[in-house]
Amino acid sequence: MHTIDSTAPVVVSLTTTIDAPLATVWALHTDIDNWPVWNTDIDRAVLSGPVAVGTDFTWLTHGMTITSTVHELVHERRIVWGGTVQGIVGIHAWTFEQAGDQVVVRTEESWSGEPVDAATDELGAALKASLESWLGFLKSRAERKA
């Protein structure tokens, strides 16, 4: 199982509960090419092939073009990707769990590298705000589709 770097200078873990079917939440989240449709923080996202371990995707968010690689994929349960941009090594894990009529979504991300060492508090706050926003967009879109 792939996971975040728990020893990284920046680690953020957040959870939300979504009132929608697991299949809906999973489909939205793994339809990478369509992230910009529901997540206004993402300007572009292009998957290089099917969502699978080893597949790359390139996305533009907050002025940064990021190429990430899928490291782990368990259908409707877990997806982990990672990549490096501007010296920041990011690892992002998402888990999805059915809880009655709801889905509990947990996101964990770690950032390491020289830029993070130089601005840990600022980058930690930026990552937390970004993930809070992402979870909010995912929840809003999934609940509208439910």
DSSP file with accessible surface (Angstrom, degrees, kcal/mol):
  #  RESIDUE AA STRUCTURE BP1 BP2  ACC     N-H-->O    O-->H-N    N-H-->O    O-->H-N    TCO  KAPPA ALPHA  PHI   PSI    X-CA   Y-CA   Z-CA
    1    1 A M              0   0  180      0, 0.0     2,-0.3     0, 0.0    71,-0.1   0.000 360.0 360.0 360.0 131.2    0.0    0.0    0.0
    2    2 A H        +     0   0   96     69,-0.0     2,-0.3    78,-0.0    70,-0.0  -0.652 360.0 169.8 -85.7 148.7    1.3    3.4   -0.9
    3    3 A T        -     0   0   79     -2,-0.3    89,-0.1     1,-0.1    77,-0.0  -0.902  35.3 -81.1-149.1 174.8    0.9    6.2    1.5
    4    4 A I        -     0   0   13     -2,-0.3     2,-1.1     1,-0.1    88,-0.1  -0.222  51.2 -96.4 -72.5 170.3    2.0    9.8    2.2
    5    5 A D    >   -     0   0   54      1,-0.2     3,-1.9    86,-0.2   106,-0.1  -0.782  36.5-170.0 -89.7  97.4    5.3   10.7    3.8
    6    6 A S  T 3  S+     0   0  100     -2,-1.1    -1,-0.2     1,-0.3     5,-0.1   0.646  83.6  56.8 -67.8 -11.3    4.3   11.1    7.4
    7    7 A T  T 3  S+     0   0  121     -3,-0.1    -1,-0.3     3,-0.0     4,-0.1   0.421  80.6 118.4 -96.4   0.0    7.7   12.6    8.2
    8    8 A A  S <  S-     0   0   11     -3,-1.9   104,-0.2     1,-0.1     3,-0.0  -0.272  76.6-117.7 -64.1 154.0    7.4   15.4    5.6
    9    9 A P  S    S+     0   0   52      0, 0.0     2,-0.5     0, 0.0   103,-0.1   0.783 104.1  44.6 -65.1 -26.7    7.5   19.0    7.0
   10   10 A V  E     +A  111   0A   6    101,-1.6   101,-2.6   113,-0.0     2,-0.4  -0.980  66.1 160.7-122.5 121.6    3.9   19.5    5.7
   11   11 A V  E     -A  110   0A  61     -2,-0.5     2,-0.4    99,-0.2    99,-0.2  -0.989  11.2-176.2-137.3 127.4    1.2   16.9    6.2
   12   12 A V  E     -A  109   0A  15     97,-2.5    97,-2.5    -2,-0.4     2,-0.4  -0.994   2.8-177.7-127.0 132.1   -2.5   17.7    6.0
   13   13 A S  E     +A  108   0A  49     -2,-0.4     2,-0.3    95,-0.2    95,-0.2  -0.998  11.0 167.9-129.0 127.1   -5.3   15.2    6.7
   14   14 A L  E     -A  107   0A  30     93,-2.7    93,-2.8    -2,-0.4     2,-0.3  -0.962  14.0-162.0-137.8 155.4   -9.0   16.1    6.3
   15   15 A T  E     +A  106   0A  76     -2,-0.3     2,-0.3    91,-0.2    91,-0.2  -0.986   8.2 176.3-137.9 145.2  -12.3   14.3    6.2
   16   16 A T  E     -A  105   0A  30     89,-2.4    89,-3.0    -2,-0.3     2,-0.5  -0.960  23.7-131.8-141.0 161.5  -15.7   15.1    5.0
   17   17 A T  E     -A  104   0A  51     -2,-0.3     2,-0.5    87,-0.2    87,-0.2  -0.965  20.7-160.0-115.1 131.7  -19.0   13.2    4.7
   18   18 A I  E     -A  103   0A   0     85,-3.0    85,-2.4    -2,-0.5     2,-1.6  -0.942  17.0-140.8-117.9 131.6  -20.9   13.3    1.4
   19   19 A D  S    S+     0   0   82     -2,-0.5    83,-0.2    83,-0.2   127,-0.2  -0.607  71.6  88.7 -88.4  76.0  -24.7   12.6    1.0
   20   20 A A  S    S-     0   0    3     -2,-1.6    -2,-0.1    81,-0.2   123,-0.1  -0.971  86.0 -77.6-161.0 160.7  -24.4   10.7   -2.3
   21   21 A P     >  -     0   0   64      0, 0.0     4,-2.1     0, 0.0     3,-0.5  -0.348  38.5-122.1 -65.3 147.3  -23.8    7.2   -3.5
   22   22 A L  H  > S+     0   0   22      1,-0.2     4,-3.0     2,-0.2     5,-0.3   0.897 112.4  57.3 -55.8 -42.1  -20.2    5.9   -3.4
   23   23 A A  H  > S+     0   0   51      1,-0.2     4,-2.3     2,-0.2    -1,-0.2   0.883 107.1  48.9 -59.9 -37.2  -20.3    5.2   -7.1
   24   24 A T  H  > S+     0   0   34     -3,-0.5     4,-2.3     2,-0.2    -1,-0.2   0.938 113.3  45.2 -67.6 -47.3  -21.2    8.9   -7.8
   25   25 A V  H  X S+     0   0    0     -4,-2.1     4,-2.4     1,-0.2    -2,-0.2   0.941 115.6  47.0 -63.2 -47.1  -18.4   10.3   -5.6
   26   26 A W  H  X S+     0   0   13     -4,-3.0     4,-2.3     1,-0.2    -1,-0.2   0.926 111.0  51.6 -61.3 -46.2  -15.8    7.9   -7.0
   27   27 A A  H  X S+     0   0   53     -4,-2.3     4,-0.9    -5,-0.3    -1,-0.2   0.918 111.9  46.7 -60.3 -43.8  -16.8    8.6  -10.6
   28   28 A L  H >< S+     0   0   15     -4,-2.3     3,-0.5     1,-0.2    -1,-0.2   0.939 114.7  46.7 -61.3 -47.0  -16.5   12.3  -10.1
   29   29 A H  H 3< S+     0   0    0     -4,-2.4    -2,-0.2     1,-0.2    -1,-0.2   0.817 116.0  42.5 -70.1 -31.4  -13.2   12.1   -8.3
   30   30 A T  H 3< S+     0   0   18     -4,-2.3     2,-1.7    -5,-0.2    -1,-0.2   0.482  87.4  90.8 -98.6  -0.1  -11.5    9.7  -10.8
   31   31 A D    X<  +     0   0   72     -4,-0.9     3,-1.8    -3,-0.5     4,-0.2  -0.571  57.4 172.4 -87.7  71.3  -12.8   11.4  -13.9
   32   32 A I  G >   +     0   0    1     -2,-1.7     3,-2.0     1,-0.3    -1,-0.2   0.845  66.0  61.5 -57.8 -41.1   -9.7   13.5  -13.9
   33   33 A D  G 3  S+     0   0   79      1,-0.3    12,-0.3    -3,-0.2    -1,-0.3   0.785 107.2  47.9 -57.9 -25.8  -10.2   15.1  -17.3
   34   34 A N  G X> S+     0   0   72     -3,-1.8     3,-1.4     1,-0.2     4,-0.8   0.300  75.2 107.1-101.2   9.1  -13.4   16.7  -15.9
   35   35 A W  H X> S+     0   0    0     -3,-2.0     4,-2.8     1,-0.3     3,-1.2   0.914  75.6  59.2 -51.4 -43.4  -12.0   18.0  -12.6
   36   36 A P  H 34 S+     0   0   39      0, 0.0    -1,-0.3     0, 0.0    -2,-0.1   0.757  93.6  68.1 -62.7 -19.1  -12.2   21.6  -13.9
   37   37 A V  H <4 S+     0   0   85     -3,-1.4    -2,-0.2     1,-0.2     3,-0.1   0.888 121.2  13.2 -64.8 -37.9  -16.0   21.2  -14.4
   38   38 A W  H << S+     0   0   15     -3,-1.2     2,-0.7    -4,-0.8    -1,-0.2   0.580 121.1  64.0-117.3 -14.1  -16.7   21.0  -10.7
   39   39 A N    ><  -     0   0    1     -4,-2.8     3,-2.1    -5,-0.2    -1,-0.2  -0.875  58.4-170.9-115.3  99.6  -13.4   22.2   -9.0
   40   40 A T  T 3  S+     0   0  101     -2,-0.7    -1,-0.1     1,-0.3    94,-0.0   0.589  81.3  70.1 -70.6  -7.0  -12.8   25.8  -10.0
   41   41 A D  T 3  S+     0   0   42     89,-0.1    21,-0.8     1,-0.1     2,-0.6   0.586  90.1  72.4 -79.7 -11.6   -9.3   25.7   -8.4
   42   42 A I  E <   -B   61   0A   4     -3,-2.1    19,-0.2    -7,-0.2    -3,-0.1  -0.932  57.4-178.1-109.9 119.8   -8.3   23.4  -11.3
   43   43 A D  E    S+     0   0A 100     17,-2.6     2,-0.3    -2,-0.6    18,-0.2   0.768  70.5   2.3 -86.1 -29.8   -7.9   25.1  -14.7
   44   44 A R  E     -B   60   0A 113     16,-1.1    16,-2.7     2,-0.0     2,-0.3  -0.980  55.8-179.6-157.1 145.7   -7.0   22.0  -16.7
   45   45 A A  E     -B   59   0A   7    -12,-0.3     2,-0.4    -2,-0.3    14,-0.2  -0.946   5.0-179.6-150.8 127.3   -6.5   18.3  -16.2
   46   46 A V  E     -B   58   0A  79     12,-2.8    12,-2.5    -2,-0.3     2,-0.4  -0.974  14.1-152.6-134.7 119.6   -5.5   15.7  -18.8
   47   47 A L  E     -B   57   0A  27     -2,-0.4    10,-0.2    10,-0.2     4,-0.1  -0.722  10.0-146.1 -89.0 136.8   -5.1   12.0  -18.1
   48   48 A S  S    S-     0   0   89      8,-2.8     9,-0.1    -2,-0.4    -1,-0.1   0.523  73.7 -26.2 -83.8  -5.0   -2.7   10.2  -20.4
   49   49 A G  S    S-     0   0   30      7,-0.3     3,-0.1     3,-0.0    -2,-0.0  -0.919 102.8 -25.4-176.7-162.1   -4.6    6.9  -20.4
   50   50 A P  S    S-     0   0  103      0, 0.0     2,-0.8     0, 0.0    -2,-0.1  -0.322  76.2 -92.0 -66.0 153.5   -7.1    5.0  -18.4
   51   51 A V  S    S+     0   0   41    -21,-0.1     2,-0.3    -4,-0.1   -21,-0.0  -0.577  80.0 126.4 -66.9 109.5   -7.1    5.6  -14.6
   52   52 A A    >   -     0   0   36     -2,-0.8     3,-2.3    -3,-0.1    18,-0.3  -0.977  69.7 -69.8-160.3 160.3   -4.7    2.9  -13.6
   53   53 A V  T 3  S+     0   0   94     -2,-0.3    18,-0.2     1,-0.3     3,-0.1  -0.356 121.7  23.1 -58.0 130.4   -1.5    2.4  -11.6
   54   54 A G  T 3  S+     0   0   49     16,-3.2     2,-0.3     1,-0.3    -1,-0.3   0.221  90.0 129.8  95.9 -13.1    1.4    4.0  -13.6
   55   55 A T    <   -     0   0   19     -3,-2.3    15,-2.6    15,-0.1    -1,-0.3  -0.554  46.8-145.7 -77.1 136.9   -0.9    6.4  -15.5
   56   56 A D  E     - C   0  69A  64     -2,-0.3    -8,-2.8    13,-0.2     2,-0.3  -0.688  14.1-172.1 -96.8 154.6    0.2   10.0  -15.5
   57   57 A F  E     -BC  47  68A   1     11,-2.5    11,-3.0    -2,-0.3     2,-0.4  -0.990  11.8-148.1-143.1 147.3   -2.0   13.1  -15.6
   58   58 A T  E     +BC  46  67A  48    -12,-2.5   -12,-2.8    -2,-0.3     2,-0.3  -0.957  22.6 173.6-116.1 132.8   -1.1   16.7  -16.0
   59   59 A W  E     -BC  45  66A  15      7,-2.8     7,-3.3    -2,-0.4     2,-0.5  -0.972  25.7-139.2-142.1 152.9   -3.1   19.4  -14.3
   60   60 A L  E     +BC  44  65A  34    -16,-2.7   -17,-2.6    -2,-0.3   -16,-1.1  -0.963  32.5 156.3-115.3 120.3   -2.9   23.2  -13.8
   61   61 A T  E >   -BC  42  64A   8      3,-2.4     3,-2.5    -2,-0.5   -19,-0.2  -0.992  65.9  -4.0-145.9 137.0   -3.9   24.6  -10.4
   62   62 A H  T 3  S-     0   0  112    -21,-0.8     3,-0.1    -2,-0.3   -20,-0.1   0.842 129.5 -55.3  50.8  37.7   -3.0   27.8   -8.7
   63   63 A G  T 3  S+     0   0   64      1,-0.2     2,-0.5     0, 0.0    -1,-0.3   0.491 114.9 114.0  78.7   3.0   -0.7   28.7  -11.6
   64   64 A M  E <   -C   61   0A  39     -3,-2.5    -3,-2.4    21,-0.0     2,-0.6  -0.925  57.7-146.5-111.7 131.3    1.3   25.5  -11.3
   65   65 A T  E     -C   60   0A  74     -2,-0.5     2,-0.4    -5,-0.2    -5,-0.2  -0.855  26.2-172.0 -92.1 123.0    1.4   22.8  -14.0
   66   66 A I  E     -C   59   0A  19     -7,-3.3    -7,-2.8    -2,-0.6     2,-0.6  -0.948  19.1-156.9-120.7 135.1    1.8   19.4  -12.2
   67   67 A T  E     -C   58   0A  68     -2,-0.4    17,-0.4    17,-0.4     2,-0.3  -0.971  22.4-177.5-109.8 120.4    2.4   16.0  -13.6
   68   68 A S  E     -C   57   0A   3    -11,-3.0   -11,-2.5    -2,-0.6     2,-0.4  -0.854  16.3-146.5-115.9 155.0    1.3   13.3  -11.2
   69   69 A T  E     -CD  56  82A  41     13,-2.7    13,-1.7    -2,-0.3     2,-0.5  -0.971  21.8-120.9-121.9 134.1    1.4    9.5  -11.4
   70   70 A V  E     + D   0  81A   1    -15,-2.6   -16,-3.2    -2,-0.4    11,-0.3  -0.625  32.3 175.0 -72.7 122.8   -1.2    7.1  -10.0
   71   71 A H  E     +     0   0A  66      9,-3.1     2,-0.3    -2,-0.5    10,-0.2   0.674  64.6  16.1-101.2 -26.6    0.6    4.9   -7.5
   72   72 A E  E     - D   0  80A  25      8,-1.6     8,-2.2   -20,-0.1     2,-0.3  -0.989  58.1-179.3-150.6 142.5   -2.3    2.9   -6.1
   73   73 A L  E     + D   0  79A  52     -2,-0.3     2,-0.5     6,-0.2     6,-0.2  -0.935   7.1 172.2-148.1 118.2   -5.9    2.3   -7.2
   74   74 A V  E >>  - D   0  78A  66      4,-3.1     3,-2.7    -2,-0.3     4,-2.6  -0.968  47.0-108.8-124.3 109.3   -8.5    0.3   -5.4
   75   75 A H  T 34 S-     0   0  132     -2,-0.5     4,-0.1     1,-0.3    -2,-0.0  -0.098  93.8  -9.5 -47.6 127.6  -11.8    0.7   -7.2
   76   76 A E  T 34 S+     0   0   55      1,-0.1    -1,-0.3   -53,-0.1     3,-0.1   0.622 134.1  64.4  58.1  19.5  -14.3    2.8   -5.1
   77   77 A R  T <4 S-     0   0  129     -3,-2.7    19,-2.6     1,-0.3     2,-0.3   0.631 102.4  -0.5-131.6 -44.2  -11.9    2.6   -2.1
   78   78 A R  E  <  -DE  74  95A  25     -4,-2.6    -4,-3.1    17,-0.2     2,-0.3  -0.988  41.0-178.6-160.6 140.2   -8.6    4.4   -2.6
   79   79 A I  E     -DE  73  94A   0     15,-2.1    15,-2.8    -2,-0.3     2,-0.4  -0.989   9.5-174.7-141.3 136.3   -6.4    6.3   -5.0
   80   80 A V  E     +DE  72  93A   0     -8,-2.2    -9,-3.1    -2,-0.3    -8,-1.6  -0.998   9.1 167.4-130.9 132.7   -2.9    7.6   -4.4
   81   81 A W  E     -DE  70  92A   4     11,-2.5    11,-3.3    -2,-0.4     2,-0.3  -0.930   6.5-177.3-137.3 166.3   -0.9    9.8   -6.7
   82   82 A G  E     +DE  69  91A   4    -13,-1.7   -13,-2.7    -2,-0.3     2,-0.3  -0.984   8.5 154.9-157.9 164.7    2.3   11.8   -6.5
   83   83 A G  E     - E   0  90A  22      7,-2.1     7,-3.1    -2,-0.3     2,-0.4  -0.967  33.7-110.6-176.7 173.0    4.6   14.1   -8.4
   84   84 A T  E     + E   0  89A  87    -17,-0.4   -17,-0.4    -2,-0.3     2,-0.4  -0.981  29.0 172.7-124.4 131.9    7.2   16.8   -8.0
   85   85 A V  E >  S- E   0  88A  24      3,-2.1     3,-2.7    -2,-0.4   -19,-0.1  -0.989  71.0 -13.0-140.5 131.0    6.7   20.5   -9.0
   86   86 A Q  T 3  S-     0   0  143     -2,-0.4     3,-0.1     1,-0.3    -1,-0.1   0.840 129.9 -51.5  49.4  39.5    9.1   23.4   -8.4
   87   87 A G  T 3  S+     0   0   39      1,-0.2     2,-0.6    27,-0.1    -1,-0.3   0.433 110.8 123.0  82.8  -1.6   11.1   21.2   -6.0
   88   88 A I  E <   -E   85   0A  17     -3,-2.7    -3,-2.1    25,-0.1     2,-0.7  -0.843  50.3-153.3 -97.1 121.9    8.0   20.2   -3.9
   89   89 A V  E     -EF  84 112A  55     23,-3.0    23,-1.7    -2,-0.6     2,-0.4  -0.857  18.9-171.1 -94.4 115.0    7.5   16.4   -3.7
   90   90 A G  E     -EF  83 111A  11     -7,-3.1    -7,-2.1    -2,-0.7     2,-0.4  -0.896  15.7-175.5-112.1 139.1    3.8   15.8   -3.1
   91   91 A I  E     -EF  82 110A  41     19,-1.9    19,-2.3    -2,-0.4     2,-0.5  -0.999  10.5-169.9-129.6 127.1    2.1   12.5   -2.3
   92   92 A H  E     -EF  81 109A   1    -11,-3.3   -11,-2.5    -2,-0.4     2,-0.4  -0.975   4.5-174.2-127.8 121.8   -1.7   12.5   -2.2
   93   93 A A  E     -EF  80 108A   1     15,-3.2    15,-2.6    -2,-0.5     2,-0.4  -0.947   1.2-172.3-116.9 134.9   -3.9    9.7   -0.8
   94   94 A W  E     -EF  79 107A   0    -15,-2.8   -15,-2.1    -2,-0.4     2,-0.4  -0.989   1.3-170.9-124.6 134.6   -7.7    9.6   -1.0
   95   95 A T  E     -EF  78 106A  40     11,-2.5    11,-2.4    -2,-0.4     2,-0.4  -0.962   4.6-161.9-125.6 147.6   -9.9    7.0    0.7
   96   96 A F  E     - F   0 105A   1    -19,-2.6     2,-0.4    -2,-0.4     9,-0.2  -0.996   9.7-179.3-130.7 127.6  -13.7    6.5    0.2
   97   97 A E  E     - F   0 104A 112      7,-2.2     7,-3.2    -2,-0.4     2,-0.3  -0.989  25.9-129.0-136.1 126.6  -15.8    4.5    2.7
   98   98 A Q  E     + F   0 103A  84     -2,-0.4     2,-0.3     5,-0.2     5,-0.2  -0.533  26.0 179.0 -69.4 131.6  -19.5    3.8    2.5
   99   99 A A  E >   - F   0 102A  41      3,-3.2     3,-1.8    -2,-0.3     2,-0.3  -0.790  60.9 -64.9-136.3  88.2  -21.2    4.7    5.8
  100  100 A G  T 3  S-     0   0   63     -2,-0.3    -1,-0.1     1,-0.3     0, 0.0  -0.515 117.9 -15.6  66.8-125.6  -24.9    4.0    5.5
  101  101 A D  T 3  S+     0   0  148     -2,-0.3    -1,-0.3    -3,-0.1     2,-0.2   0.321 130.5  73.0 -89.5   6.2  -26.3    6.4    2.9
  102  102 A Q  E <  S- F   0  99A  73     -3,-1.8    -3,-3.2   -83,-0.2     2,-0.4  -0.720  71.2-133.2-117.7 169.0  -23.2    8.6    3.0
  103  103 A V  E     -AF  18  98A   0    -85,-2.4   -85,-3.0    -2,-0.2     2,-0.6  -0.992  11.9-147.1-124.0 128.3  -19.6    8.4    1.9
  104  104 A V  E     -AF  17  97A  40     -7,-3.2    -7,-2.2    -2,-0.4     2,-0.5  -0.859  17.7-165.5 -93.4 121.7  -16.7    9.3    4.2
  105  105 A V  E     -AF  16  96A   0    -89,-3.0   -89,-2.4    -2,-0.6     2,-0.4  -0.949   5.1-172.7-111.8 126.6  -13.9   10.8    2.1
  106  106 A R  E     -AF  15  95A  93    -11,-2.4   -11,-2.5    -2,-0.5     2,-0.4  -0.973   1.1-169.9-120.2 131.6  -10.5   11.2    3.7
  107  107 A T  E     +AF  14  94A   0    -93,-2.8   -93,-2.7    -2,-0.4     2,-0.4  -0.974   5.0 179.6-120.8 135.9   -7.7   13.1    2.0
  108  108 A E  E     +AF  13  93A  38    -15,-2.6   -15,-3.2    -2,-0.4     2,-0.4  -0.999   4.8 176.1-133.8 133.3   -4.1   13.1    3.2
  109  109 A E  E     -AF  12  92A  21    -97,-2.5   -97,-2.5    -2,-0.4     2,-0.4  -1.000  11.1-162.9-140.5 141.7   -1.2   14.9    1.5
  110  110 A S  E     -AF  11  91A   0    -19,-2.3   -19,-1.9    -2,-0.4     2,-0.4  -0.945   2.8-166.0-121.9 144.7    2.4   15.4    2.3
  111  111 A W  E     +AF  10  90A  34   -101,-2.6  -101,-1.6    -2,-0.4     2,-0.3  -0.998  15.4 162.0-126.9 135.1    4.8   17.9    0.9
  112  112 A S  E     + F   0  89A  24    -23,-1.7   -23,-3.0    -2,-0.4     2,-0.2  -0.886  20.8  89.4-141.2 171.9    8.6   17.8    1.2
  113  113 A G  S >> S-     0   0   22     -2,-0.3     4,-2.3   -25,-0.2     3,-0.5  -0.468  84.3 -63.0 121.1 167.0   11.6   19.4   -0.5
  114  114 A E  H 3> S+     0   0  165    -27,-0.3     4,-1.9     1,-0.2     5,-0.2   0.878 128.6  53.8 -56.4 -43.6   13.7   22.5   -0.2
  115  115 A P  H 3> S+     0   0   48      0, 0.0     4,-0.9     0, 0.0    -1,-0.2   0.889 110.7  48.3 -60.9 -33.1   10.9   25.0   -0.9
  116  116 A V  H X4 S+     0   0    0     -3,-0.5     3,-0.7   -29,-0.2    -2,-0.2   0.915 108.3  53.1 -72.3 -41.1    8.8   23.4    1.8
  117  117 A D  H 3< S+     0   0  105     -4,-2.3     3,-0.5     1,-0.2    -1,-0.2   0.855 110.1  50.0 -59.7 -33.9   11.6   23.5    4.3
  118  118 A A  H 3< S+     0   0   90     -4,-1.9    -1,-0.2     1,-0.2    -2,-0.2   0.688 128.1  19.2 -80.0 -19.6   12.0   27.2    3.6
  119  119 A A  S <X S+     0   0   28     -4,-0.9     4,-2.8    -3,-0.7     5,-0.3  -0.255  72.3 150.9-147.5  52.6    8.3   28.1    4.1
  120  120 A T  H  > S+     0   0   45     -3,-0.5     4,-2.6     1,-0.2     5,-0.2   0.908  75.4  44.3 -57.8 -50.5    6.7   25.3    6.1
  121  121 A D  H  > S+     0   0  145      2,-0.2     4,-2.3     1,-0.2    -1,-0.2   0.935 116.2  46.3 -64.1 -45.5    4.0   27.3    7.8
  122  122 A E  H  > S+     0   0  144      1,-0.2     4,-2.1     2,-0.2    -2,-0.2   0.936 116.9  43.2 -63.7 -46.3    2.9   29.2    4.7
  123  123 A L  H  X S+     0   0   33     -4,-2.8     4,-2.6     2,-0.2     5,-0.2   0.872 111.6  54.9 -71.1 -33.5    2.9   26.1    2.4
  124  124 A G  H  X S+     0   0   16     -4,-2.6     4,-2.4    -5,-0.3    -1,-0.2   0.926 110.0  46.5 -62.4 -42.9    1.1   24.1    5.1
  125  125 A A  H  X S+     0   0   63     -4,-2.3     4,-2.4    -5,-0.2    -2,-0.2   0.901 112.1  51.0 -65.9 -39.0   -1.7   26.7    5.3
  126  126 A A  H  X S+     0   0   50     -4,-2.1     4,-2.3     2,-0.2    -2,-0.2   0.919 111.1  47.6 -65.6 -42.0   -1.9   26.8    1.5
  127  127 A L  H  X S+     0   0    2     -4,-2.6     4,-2.7     2,-0.2     5,-0.2   0.933 111.3  50.7 -65.1 -44.2   -2.2   23.1    1.2
  128  128 A K  H  X S+     0   0   97     -4,-2.4     4,-2.5     1,-0.2     5,-0.2   0.940 111.9  47.1 -59.7 -45.9   -4.9   22.9    4.0
  129  129 A A  H  X S+     0   0   54     -4,-2.4     4,-2.2     1,-0.2    -1,-0.2   0.908 112.1  51.1 -62.8 -40.3   -6.9   25.6    2.3
  130  130 A S  H  X S+     0   0   28     -4,-2.3     4,-2.6     1,-0.2    -2,-0.2   0.923 112.0  45.3 -64.0 -44.2   -6.6   23.9   -1.1
  131  131 A L  H  X S+     0   0    1     -4,-2.7     4,-2.6     2,-0.2     5,-0.2   0.877 110.8  53.4 -70.3 -36.1   -7.8   20.5    0.3
  132  132 A E  H  X S+     0   0   91     -4,-2.5     4,-2.1    -5,-0.2    -1,-0.2   0.931 111.7  46.9 -60.7 -42.7  -10.7   22.1    2.2
  133  133 A S  H  X S+     0   0   36     -4,-2.2     4,-2.7    -5,-0.2     5,-0.2   0.933 111.1  50.8 -63.6 -46.5  -11.8   23.7   -1.0
  134  134 A W  H  X S+     0   0    7     -4,-2.6     4,-2.7     1,-0.2     5,-0.2   0.932 111.1  47.9 -59.0 -48.0  -11.4   20.5   -3.0
  135  135 A L  H  X S+     0   0   10     -4,-2.6     4,-2.7     1,-0.2    -1,-0.2   0.904 111.5  51.4 -61.2 -39.3  -13.5   18.5   -0.5
  136  136 A G  H  X S+     0   0   38     -4,-2.1     4,-2.5    -5,-0.2    -2,-0.2   0.917 111.3  46.5 -63.7 -43.7  -16.1   21.3   -0.6
  137  137 A F  H  X S+     0   0   53     -4,-2.7     4,-2.5     2,-0.2     5,-0.3   0.916 113.4  49.0 -64.4 -43.1  -16.3   21.2   -4.4
  138  138 A L  H  X S+     0   0    0     -4,-2.7     4,-2.7    -5,-0.2     5,-0.3   0.939 113.0  47.4 -62.1 -46.0  -16.5   17.4   -4.4
  139  139 A K  H  X S+     0   0   60     -4,-2.7     4,-2.5    -5,-0.2     5,-0.2   0.947 112.8  48.7 -60.8 -47.9  -19.2   17.4   -1.8
  140  140 A S  H  X S+     0   0   62     -4,-2.5     4,-1.6    -5,-0.2    -2,-0.2   0.932 115.4  43.0 -60.3 -47.2  -21.3   20.0   -3.5
  141  141 A R  H  X S+     0   0   61     -4,-2.5     4,-1.7     2,-0.2    -1,-0.2   0.928 114.8  48.7 -68.5 -43.2  -21.1   18.4   -6.9
  142  142 A A  H  X S+     0   0    0     -4,-2.7     4,-1.2    -5,-0.3    -1,-0.2   0.910 111.3  49.9 -64.6 -40.8  -21.7   14.8   -5.7
  143  143 A E  H  < S+     0   0   63     -4,-2.5    -1,-0.2    -5,-0.3    -2,-0.2   0.835 109.3  52.1 -70.5 -29.1  -24.7   15.9   -3.6
  144  144 A R  H  < S+     0   0  160     -4,-1.6    -1,-0.2    -5,-0.2    -2,-0.2   0.840 112.2  46.2 -70.5 -33.7  -26.2   17.8   -6.6
  145  145 A K  H  <        0   0  124     -4,-1.7    -2,-0.2    -5,-0.1    -1,-0.2   0.682 360.0 360.0 -79.9 -20.2  -25.9   14.7   -8.8
  146  146 A A     <        0   0   75     -4,-1.2  -126,-0.1    -5,-0.2    -3,-0.0  -0.236 360.0 360.0 -69.8 360.0  -27.3   12.3   -6.1
